[in-house]
Each structure stands twice: as C-alpha cells, then as structure tokens.
Amino acid sequence: MCVCGVGAVSVLLTDPRGQQVPVSVIDNHDLTYRVEFTTQVSGVHTAAVTFAGLTVPRSPFTINVQPATDASKVQVRGLPHSQSTPVDAV
C-alpha cells in the first residue's frame, strides 16, 4: 500500500450502454475507499479511478454486474414432507 499524500478520489462509472452511473465514494479512514452504486443495467461496467487528478494504476477497472435474483421465487424440493427447512429470503 502506498501513502500517496493528500488528494481527492474520483470514480467515473460507465454502464455497458455508455451511460454514466452515479456513485458514492466513501473514505474508510484507513487509507482505503469504498465505492457504492446502484445500476439498472447488467453487464460489464467500467470504473475510471483518479487520485488527486491522476489516473490510478490499472484503471479503468471492469465490474461485471449480474442480474438480480428474486428470492421470493426460490423453491426447495425433495425434502421429506415431515421435515421443515426455513429459507432466508433477505
């Protein structure tokens, strides 16, 4: 890990259609950052990351977003009728 001085972290996230996706960049106060986003599009997204206006090494990064799973449609089959197994759908 490199302590690189003072500077702002910026992330430009682009979806597969080329549209910009809003992000929140959170300082973890341990020399790392977390990026949060919500997208409606599955597929490969591109994250261009800069620090103090300079491109971070190996940027842009790719993020493969998979379609969401609807937990309410989960079915458990093959258990004996007398056995009950809870399914956490959170």
PyMOL commands that set and color helices and strands:
alter all, ss='L'
color gray80, all
select helices_A, chain A and resi 71-73
alter helices_A, ss='H'
color red, helices_A
select strands_A, chain A and resi 9-14+20-21+23-27+33-37+43-51+54-55+61-65
alter strands_A, ss='S'
color yellow, strands_A
deselect
rebuild
show_as cartoon
